[in-house]
Amino acid sequence: MDLSIIGSGYVGLVTGACFADVGHNVICVDNDPSKVESLQAGKVPIYEPGLEEVINRNVAAKRLRFTGSIKDGVDNSQVVFIAVPTPQAADGHVDLSFIEKVAREIAGVLSDYRVIVDKSTVPVKTGEKVAESIKRYNKHGAEFDVVSNPEFLREGCAVADLMKPDRIVIGAQSERAIDLMKKIYEPFMSPILVTDINSAELIKHAANSFLALKISYINAVSAICEASGADVEKVADGIGMDRRIGRNFLNAGIGYGGSCFPKDIAAFIKISEQLGVPFTLLKEVQRINASQKDRFLTAVRDALWVLREKKIAVWGLTFKPDTDDIRSSVAIDLVADMLKEGAHVTVYDPKGMEKAREVKEIAGATFAASALEAVEGAEALIVATEWSEFAAVDLETVKESMATPMVFDGRNLFDPQTMATLGFQYHSIGRHRVAPR
């Protein structure tokens, strides 16, 4: 089929590349000329494992191309996906101005039947507004249908998630649109759930909020484990063996971040309030997430006494491994907080350094070229992101390089007994502390 994706950010780029990889002809549209030029030159603006290879393969096969023209995309496709940003406003609601602008632009060039698909994460009833906008500015009176098709991509494994999805959600009112959407997804051979548009829009926010709830739940349990001498990982294993619960998203740490969970939870809270049914449980999820970082920083302060003039190394700046995304990263927040208290902070991340250098709140940090360089002369090491590179580091060399062998593991990357045997003063999340030997 002939498809266009308006918005070549994270979701749009991965979606377009994977659609092309199963045989569709895809036009990716973006209003940033420099991004379009870079993509046309084979330069991918984000790091996502496997994505560059998929893009290059399909550009070479002439199934994927990039343009700055919405008219080009709409004229040469049967289905038009909207994958533009939906940033969070200061009061928690979602800024839909990009969606509205694209809807108007599509309407202005629409001359024949098209299916318009909301791929961006949007509040419930957005589809109705998109349809109203297109109808209002549809100067040629062309037929169209609006569909909600939420994405469920995890950064770091988004290509695999799209190629082998757990489910495909199609929210639509027209059989004509449903048939076209099923044809698009036929090569993926995954379960398809067809719903009304409002239900499809709610599924995305409800799913992300539930996953964040699981993270905050186990983080709250980790505090109880620390107070009682229990091991949060054993507790999580025991809980996760229940098939009704599952082990995923029950890893205690310093809290969730990224471009989805914080924004989607705030949006769902705002949506529920606007509908007159406040979702107060999600406010507690937010509170626990914020307090987890504060508890961790308090543990660092307690061990070091004061942070001023202390040399602290931080491994990890991205909100999770296998991405270069630093949006709403707890690691960035930790570095900023320690710098404010006068600490000398040296940071290293395998993929996030370039973007982190642009964050003014951590401009006072020293950026190291490697994990080992970061710990040279450090009085403490903080593990803030669980990159596999860190797990593979020679810990004896780390100990020799540090001024004092003190590690605060915010992601429970290392084994407490091993760290104690090596002579580290080791602090982790929700696990019994073993004295160094």
N, C-alpha and C positions, 0 to 999 in steps of 0.2 A: 504493500500500500504506500501511498504518498502522504507523508506526515510532515508537519512543521512544529518546532518547539520554540516558543517565544520566551526568551530569557536563557542565556547560556552560562548561568551560574552553576552551583554544585548539582542541583536536581536536574536542571535542564540539560546540562552537558552529559551527565551519566545516562539519563533517560534516552537522549538522542543517539548516543553512541551505541547503546545496547539494542535499541530498536533497529538501528542500521545493521547490527551484527546478526540479527535473525532474518535479514533479508528485506526490510522495508527501505524505501528511499526517504531520507530525512534531511530537512533543511533546519539548521539551528540559527535563530535570529537573535541579535543582541543590539542594543542601542549605543554600546560603547565601541567606537571605531577602532580603538587600540586593541581591544580584546578580540574583535573580529579579525583584525590584521594578524594578530599573534596566532590565533587558531588556524587561519589560512596558511600561515607559515609553519605549522606543525608544532607550535609551542602551547602546551597545556597550562593554564594559569593556576590550577590547583593540584595538590598531590593526593592521589587516590590510587592504591595498588591496582595495577592492571589497566587503568583507564587510558593511559597514553597509547598503549599497544592497540587497544580496541579502536580508538579514534584513528590512529594512523592506518590501521588495516582497512577500515571502511572508507576513509578518504581516498586511499589508493584504489579501492574497488568502485569508486564513484557512487557509493550509496549514501555518503554523508558530505554535506557542504555547509558553509557558513556565510551569513549575509547580515547586513544592517537594515534590510528592507522588510517591513512587515507585509507590504503588498506582495513582494516576491514569495514570502512564505505562504500567505493565504491563497494567492492565485494558483500555486503549484502543489497544493495538498488537499486531501479529502478531510483530514482531521487536524485541527489546530490546538496544540497544547499550550496553556499559559503556565509558565514556570518562573515567574518574576518574584522578587523579594517581597515578603510581608513582614517588615520589621515591627518590633514592639515599641509602642509609644510610651511616654513617661508614666501614664496612668495605668499601664498594663494592657490596654486594648491594642488590637492589631491595626497597623496602618495599611489600609487597602487602596491607597492612592495609585500605586503602580498597577494594580489589577484593573482599577477603573479606567486608567489612561489607556491601557492595552485594549480593553473592551471597546472603548470609543474608536481607537485606531483600526481595530478589526472591522467594526461596523462601517467605517468610512470606505473600506476597500472591498467589502463583501458584495459579490455580484452573483453568486450561485450558492446552492446548499452546502453548508459546512457544519461539522460537529465541533463545537468549541469546548475544550476540556480544561477544567480547573485542576492543575497538578500541584499548584502551590498550596501550602497549608493555610486554610482560611476558616474563619468562624462560620458556624451554621447560619444558613440563609444567604450566604454570599452568592451562591449560584443564582438565586432569584434576582439579586441586584445586578449580576452580570447580564442576565437575560434582559432585564429592563433597560440597561444601558445600550446593549446592542440593538434592541428594538427601537429605541429612541433615536439613535444616530445612524440607523440602517437606511441610507438615502436611496438605495436601489430596491429596497423591499425584498431582499433575498431571504429565502428560508434558512433556518438554522436550528440547531438544538444545543443546549448547554448540558454538560455532563460533569459530575464530580468524580475524580479518579485519584484519590489520595496516594501519596508515596509513603513507603515504609523502609526507606534506605538508612542503613547505619554507616556512618563515616568509617572508613577503614576497611569495609567489606561491601561497599555499595554495589560494585559490579556483580558480585555473586548474589547479593540480595535481589537485584533486578532480574538477573538471568534465571534464578531459581527462587521465586517468591513463595512465602508461606500461603499467601492469598492475594487475589486481585479484587479490589472493590470498585464496582461501577455503579454510580448513582445517576439514574436517568429516568425520564418519563416517557421517552419515545422508543418504540421497538426498532425503528430505523437506526437510531443512534446506538442502541444496545447491540444490534447485529454488527455494526461497524467496529465497535469497541472489542467485541469478542473475536472478530477477525484479526484485529491488531495483536491480541494476546494469545492467539491460538498456538504460535510456535513455542510459547513458554510452558505449555502443558501443566498449568497450575490451577488450583481451585478458584473459581470465580463466584463472587457474591454480588448479586444484583440487588440494589436497594433504591429507595427514593433518594433524591439529592441531599436532603437535610440529614438523613441517617448516615450517608457516606461521609459528609463533612464532620459529623460528630465522632465517627469511628476513629479518625486520626487523633483528635485531641484526647479522646477517652483512652486510647491505647497508650499514647506517650505519657499521659498523667498517671496511668496505672503502673507503668514501668518505673517512673520516678518515685511513685509511692513505695514500690518494693525496695528501691535503693534507700530511701529515707527510713523505711521500717528496719532494715538490717543495720543501718547506721545507729538508730536509736537503741537497738539490741546490743550493738558493740559497746555502748557506754555502760550498759548493765553488766556485760561480760567483764569489762575492765574493773568495775567496782566489786564484782563477785569472784574474780579469779577464773572465770570460765574462758573458753576459746571460741571466739565468734565464728571461726571457719568450721569448727566441728558442729556448732549449733546450726550454721547455714547448711552444712551437708545433711544434717538430720532433718531439717525442715524441707530442703529441696528434694529429698528422696520421696516425698509425698507427691504423687503424680498430679494432684490437684494444684500444687503450688509450683514445683519445678525449681531447679537450682539457678537458672539464669537470673541476672540482676539482683543476686543476693550476695554480692561481694562488698564487704565493708571498706570504706575509704574516707577520703576527705570531702566527698560530696560530688554531685553531678554538675556538669556544665555544658558547654557547647551551644550550638545555634538553635537547637530544638527544644529540649526539656524546659529550660527556664522560661523561654518565650511562650511555649505552648501551655504550660501550667498557668502562667499569668493571664494568658488569653482566655483559658477555660474558666478561670475564676471570674474574669470580667464578663464573659458571656453568660455565666450562670446568674450573676447579679443583675444583668440587664433583663434576663428572662424572669426574674423574681424568685429564683430558687438558688440562693447562695450555696456554693460548694465549699463549705468551711473546712472540710477535711484537707483540701488541697493547700489551704493556708498553713496548716500544720506541717505538711510536706515541705513547703518553702522554708518554714521556721527551722525545722530539723536540719535541712540542707545547709542553711546559713550557720547554724550553731556547730555543725560538725567541723567546719573550717576553723571556727573560733576555738573549739576545744583542742584541736590539733596545735594551733599556734600557742595556746596557753601551755601545753605540754613542752613545747620548745622553749618557751620563756622560763618555765619552772626548772628545766634542766640546765639552761645556760645562765640563769639568774637574771641578767639583763642582756638585751640584744645589741645595744649600742657598742660599736667598735668590734663586734664579733664578726669573724669571717665565716660566712655560711655558703655552702654550695647547694645548688638546686638542680636536680636532674628532672627534666621534663617541663615543658611550657604549654604544650597543646592540651586540650581538654581530655583527650584520650589518645592511645597510640595509633600508629598507622594513618595519620592525617597531619596536615599542616595547619589545621584550624585552631585558632587560639581564642575564638569568640566565647565569652563568658567562662573562661578557663579559671578554675580554682587555683591552679598553679600560678597564673599571672597575679591573681589577687594576693596570694601569699607573699610573693616577691615584693609587690607594692607595699604591703603592710610592713614587712621587715625593713624595707628601705626607709619608710617613714620613721621607724624607731631607731634609725642610725646604724643599722647593720651594713656590713660590706658583703654584698651578695654577688656571687658568680654563678651564671646560669649556662645550661647546655640542653639542647633538644635536637634529636636527629633530623627533624624536618621543619620545626617551627621557628627557627632563629630569624629568618628574614622578616617574617611578619611581626615577630616579637620586638624587633629593633624599632618598629614604627610606633610602639605603644609608649606614650609619653610618661605614664605612671611608673614604668620600670626603666626609664632612660638612665638612671643612676647605676644600674647593674653592670657588671662586667660580663661580656659574652665570650665564653670559652670555645675552643675549637674541637674539644672532645670531652667525654665524660671524665677521663682521668685528669685532663688539664684543669677541669672545674674544681676538683677536690684537692689540688695542691695547696698545702698549708691551711686547709679548712678546719675550723673547730667543730663543725657539724655538717652533715650531709642530709638534705631532705629529698626523698624520692616522691615526686609529685605526679608523675605519669609513668605507667607501667610498660615502658618500651622493652621489647625483648633484648635489645642491645644492652640495657642496664643489667638484666638478669644474667647475661653472659660475661660481664666484666670480671676480671680477676680481683676478687675481694681482698686478697692478701696485698696486692699492689695498692689497692685503694687505702687500706689501713696504713701502709708505710708512707703514703703520700700525705695523709692528713696530719694536722697538728695534734688533734685529739680524736680518737676513733669513735665518734658518736653519730649514730644514724637514726633519723626519724623517717620511718617508712610509711608514707601516707597511702600506699596501695597494697600493703602486705605482700610485696614482691619477693622478699627473702624469708628463709626459715629461721625462727628465733634461736633454735638450738645451734644451728650452724654458725650464726652470727656470734653467739656467745662463745663458742669454741674457738672462733677466730680472734676473739678478744675485743669485739665491738660492744659498746654500750648501745643497746638496740631498743628502740621504741617503735611499736607498730599499733595497729588499730584493733582493739577488742581482743588482744591476745596476751596471755600471761608473759610477763617480762622475765627473761632468764639472765642471771648475773654473768658477766663476762669472766672467762677463765684466764 
